[in-house]
């Protein structure tokens, strides 16, 4: 009887340890991307603005659709900005994606077709912020919690008022 209990306890402990490890690795892989590397995307001139936010979105992505209000606020705030350019990258033809997102209230000036493998992106939505040299300053994957949305706003708005004066 005692050995059955010990065996069962060890099995449960092993399953919990594996689940913890898998969750930790998945969370790190899905939410953290290395900043500091320089990227290049055909059709994007990073030197055109101080910051470029690449938005990898798909119209058949539930999380992308759930996040539309956040993306709408970004576009409303930075669409006319010369310091921040917003670029939609989607696996669909630009005219198809542009029409879909325009009907959803998002009007991107730049829409590019690219698969999710571009820049190592594996999931939608993914947002990548780069500076004028194309150096990655931040990236976010999946459904963003309020603190992550705030982080993006802070990074995009940094130095904005100094340039407007």
C-alpha positions, 0 to 999 in steps of 0.5 A: 500500500505504501509503495503505491502511494509513493509511486502515485505521488512521484508520478504526480510530481513528475507530471507537474514538473514537466507541465511547469517546465513546458509552460515556462519554455512556451511562455518565454518563446511566445512572449520574449523576442530578442531586442537589439538585432537589426532587421530588414523587410522588403518594402519597409524603409525604417529610416523614414521614421524614428520608429516603425511598428510592424503588425503581423495580423491575419483576418482569420485570427481570433486574437487579432480580431479581439485586439482590434480596439487596441490596434485602432487606437494605435492607428488613430494616434500615429497614422499622421505621425512622421515619427512612427510608421505602422506597417501591416504584414499579412499572409493575404494579398495586400488589397484583400487584407487592406479591405478587410481591416479598413472595414474593421476601422483600421486604415494602414498606409502600408500593407505588405504580404508576407508569411508568418516565417518572415523575421522568425514570426511564428504566431499572429498577432505579433508586433515588432518595434524597430528604430530608424536603423531597423534595430528591434527595440521590442516585440510582443506576441499574442493577446496583450495584457494591459501592462504590455499595451502600456509598454507599447504606448510608452515606447511609441510615445517616448520622445514624441513631444520633444519632436513636436515642439 
